[in-house]
Amino acid sequence: MRRAFTLHLLIGLAVILAGCCAPIPMPTPTPTYPPDLGLHLLVEVTGDLTHKRSGWKEYLPLSFGTALDRGDLLKAAPDAEGLIVCADLSLAQVPAGYHGGLSCPQSEPILTRGENLMVGPRRSAVTPSFIPYVLSPRHTFIQTPCPLLSWQPSGTGTVTYTVRVLGSVLDWQTETVATELRYPDSAPPLGPGVPYRLIVTDTDGRSSEEEETTLDLTFALLPSEETTVVQMLVAQVRGLGLSERAIRLLEAEIYATQGLRDDAIALLENLAAGEDAPAIHGRLGDLCLEVGLYTEARSAYEHALAGYRNLGDRAGEAATLVELGLACWGNRGDDTAQDYMEQARAVYQNLGDAEGMSWVERTLSAISR
């Protein structure tokens, strides 16, 4: 995920939040930001709340966790209300009977959208289910020097795994019959910003290295000053007085924005376990796709797709179909990607979403090369 602001800016924000005073600066021009840079999330909704984007033929239902665009028009029934957390972590109320635009301010975003990858990383072959491929940490920053290491089991019986963490000046290994363990305090310490790789091999010689993905699977410890920034933002979210599920969703987005993908995935997995909200499952799928967990991404997207169809949210349905296609495309040898893309194109066409149709066409062109 791209970072939406610099550490310098965040430290300045911390000073403001602490109530410190500073001389009033000379007036400067008001900055402008791209309209689609920030991530605005609906975190509370009661009653019939809908939205409409430019070109759409109709208003579509909104549900918990939906990401809104700045140009969206909102319409609330007389007995409906909503609450939006804007990209700068301010709150925007949607009162009963409201009919108008998104009221989030034009300001430097804290929550940002993920990189709109037309295609994600791809495997050179479908990963066999019987190899102990790495679940975490992979393609991520971590906050703790003792991360939880986990992998897919490579057999149904008792299997011994050799677990190895490899870095430029570090080579640590141990054996276990479990499919996860925590990197111990007694092991050589992980240095901040240094890339490491987890390699798991079972007693039959099957290795996580057989995954053969084009994705960089290394992980690195986030520097302490950046960890402090993350903690400050999480504390700010917890001070907003939101529901616990809204707090957990926003924490996951903060982690994702800062490249802490594994932490974000873990939060969303726990949240999705007790949630029917399709946006939660879809966001989990997005992050699994980013780290190359295609089987896990596909499962999450399938849950999201069923949820959007049940709600009648055709925009959510179409976007999920594209993402589901990308999850299938990530596994070379899976030929179902184009079918999902074609389904998405038909939904976007019926909705009148020219931007969505263009996204499908560009993606189809990219995966056909």
Backbone hydrogen bonds, N-H to C=O, Kabsch-Sander energy under -0.5 kcal/mol:
donor,donor_aa,acceptor,acceptor_aa,energy
10,L,6,T,-1.8
11,I,7,L,-2.4
12,G,8,H,-1.8
13,L,9,L,-1.9
14,A,10,L,-2.4
15,V,11,I,-1.8
16,I,12,G,-1.8
17,L,13,L,-2.7
18,A,14,A,-1.8
19,G,16,I,-1.6
20,C,15,V,-1.9
37,L,34,P,-1.7
39,L,111,L,-2.1
40,H,38,G,-0.6
40,H,68,L,-0.8
41,L,39,L,-0.5
41,L,85,V,-2.4
42,L,66,T,-2.3
43,V,41,L,-0.6
43,V,83,L,-2.6
44,E,83,L,-1.4
46,T,81,E,-2.5
49,L,47,G,-1.1
50,T,75,K,-2.5
51,H,60,L,-2.3
52,K,73,L,-1.9
56,W,53,R,-2.4
57,K,351,L,-2.0
60,L,51,H,-3.0
62,L,49,L,-2.6
65,G,42,L,-3.4
66,T,63,S,-1.9
68,L,40,H,-3.1
70,R,35,P,-0.6
72,D,69,D,-1.7
73,L,52,K,-2.6
74,L,100,G,-3.9
75,K,50,T,-2.4
76,A,98,Y,-3.3
77,A,48,D,-2.1
80,A,77,A,-2.2
81,E,46,T,-1.9
82,G,94,V,-2.0
83,L,44,E,-2.2
84,I,92,A,-2.6
85,V,41,L,-2.9
86,C,84,I,-0.7
86,C,90,S,-2.9
89,L,86,C,-2.3
92,A,84,I,-2.7
94,V,82,G,-3.0
97,G,77,A,-2.0
98,Y,95,P,-1.9
100,G,74,L,-1.9
102,L,70,R,-0.6
102,L,72,D,-0.9
107,S,105,P,-1.3
110,I,87,A,-3.0
111,L,87,A,-2.6
112,T,110,I,-0.5
113,R,37,L,-1.5
117,L,115,E,-2.4
123,R,330,G,-2.8
124,S,212,E,-2.6
126,V,332,R,-0.5
131,I,128,P,-1.4
133,Y,131,I,-2.1
135,L,150,S,-2.2
136,S,150,S,-1.6
139,H,218,T,-0.8
140,T,218,T,-1.0
141,F,259,G,-2.4
142,I,220,A,-2.3
149,L,147,P,-0.5
149,L,181,L,-3.5
150,S,136,S,-3.0
151,W,179,T,-2.0
152,Q,133,Y,-2.9
159,V,157,G,-0.5
161,Y,176,T,-3.5
162,T,201,T,-3.5
163,V,161,Y,-0.7
163,V,174,T,-3.1
164,R,162,T,-0.5
164,R,199,I,-2.6
165,V,172,W,-2.9
166,L,164,R,-0.5
166,L,197,R,-2.6
167,G,170,L,-3.4
172,W,165,V,-2.4
174,T,163,V,-2.1
176,T,161,Y,-2.0
181,L,149,L,-2.3
183,Y,147,P,-2.8
187,A,184,P,-1.2
193,G,221,L,-2.8
194,V,191,G,-1.6
196,Y,219,F,-2.7
197,R,166,L,-2.1
199,I,164,R,-2.9
199,I,197,R,-0.5
201,T,162,T,-2.2
202,D,206,R,-2.6
203,T,160,T,-0.9
205,G,202,D,-2.1
208,S,200,V,-2.6
210,E,207,S,-1.7
211,E,208,S,-1.5
212,E,209,E,-0.9
214,T,122,R,-1.8
217,L,215,L,-0.8
219,F,196,Y,-2.4
220,A,140,T,-1.6
221,L,191,G,-0.7
222,L,142,I,-3.3
226,E,223,P,-0.7
227,T,223,P,-2.0
228,T,224,S,-2.1
229,V,225,E,-1.3
230,V,226,E,-2.1
231,Q,227,T,-2.5
232,M,228,T,-2.2
233,L,229,V,-2.2
234,V,230,V,-2.5
235,A,231,Q,-2.2
236,Q,232,M,-1.9
237,V,233,L,-2.4
238,R,234,V,-2.4
239,G,235,A,-0.9
239,G,236,Q,-0.6
240,L,237,V,-1.9
241,G,238,R,-0.5
247,I,243,S,-2.3
248,R,244,E,-2.4
249,L,245,R,-2.0
250,L,246,A,-2.4
251,E,247,I,-2.6
252,A,248,R,-2.2
253,E,249,L,-1.9
254,I,250,L,-2.3
255,Y,251,E,-2.7
256,A,252,A,-2.6
257,T,253,E,-2.6
258,Q,254,I,-1.6
259,G,256,A,-1.7
260,L,255,Y,-2.9
261,R,259,G,-1.6
264,A,260,L,-2.1
265,I,261,R,-2.9
266,A,262,D,-2.5
267,L,263,D,-2.1
268,L,264,A,-2.4
269,E,265,I,-2.7
270,N,266,A,-1.8
271,L,267,L,-2.3
272,A,268,L,-3.2
273,A,269,E,-1.4
274,G,270,N,-0.6
274,G,271,L,-1.0
275,E,272,A,-1.2
280,I,277,A,-1.0
281,H,277,A,-1.2
282,G,278,P,-2.8
283,R,279,A,-2.3
284,L,280,I,-2.2
285,G,281,H,-2.3
286,D,282,G,-2.2
287,L,283,R,-1.9
288,C,284,L,-2.4
289,L,285,G,-2.4
290,E,286,D,-2.0
291,V,287,L,-1.6
292,G,289,L,-1.1
293,L,288,C,-3.0
294,Y,292,G,-1.3
297,A,293,L,-2.5
298,R,294,Y,-2.7
299,S,295,T,-2.0
300,A,296,E,-2.0
301,Y,297,A,-2.7
302,E,298,R,-2.3
303,H,299,S,-1.7
304,A,300,A,-2.2
305,L,301,Y,-3.1
306,A,302,E,-2.0
307,G,303,H,-1.9
308,Y,304,A,-2.7
309,R,305,L,-2.3
310,N,306,A,-1.9
311,L,307,G,-1.8
312,G,308,Y,-1.3
313,D,308,Y,-2.1
314,R,312,G,-1.2
317,E,313,D,-2.1
318,A,314,R,-2.5
319,A,315,A,-2.4
320,T,316,G,-2.1
321,L,317,E,-2.0
322,V,318,A,-1.9
323,E,319,A,-2.2
324,L,320,T,-2.9
325,G,321,L,-2.0
326,L,322,V,-2.0
327,A,323,E,-2.2
328,C,324,L,-1.9
329,W,325,G,-2.6
330,G,326,L,-1.9
331,N,327,A,-0.5
331,N,328,C,-1.1
332,R,330,G,-0.9
334,D,331,N,-2.4
335,D,333,G,-0.8
337,A,334,D,-0.5
340,Y,336,T,-1.6
341,M,337,A,-2.1
342,E,338,Q,-2.5
343,Q,339,D,-2.0
344,A,340,Y,-2.3
345,R,341,M,-2.5
346,A,342,E,-1.9
347,V,343,Q,-1.9
348,Y,344,A,-2.7
349,Q,345,R,-2.5
350,N,346,A,-2.2
351,L,347,V,-1.9
352,G,348,Y,-1.5
353,D,348,Y,-2.3
354,A,352,G,-1.1
357,M,353,D,-2.1
358,S,354,A,-2.2
359,W,355,E,-2.1
360,V,356,G,-2.2
361,E,357,M,-2.4
362,R,358,S,-2.6
363,T,359,W,-2.4
364,L,360,V,-3.0
365,S,361,E,-2.2
366,A,362,R,-2.1
367,I,363,T,-2.5
368,S,364,L,-1.0
369,R,366,A,-0.9
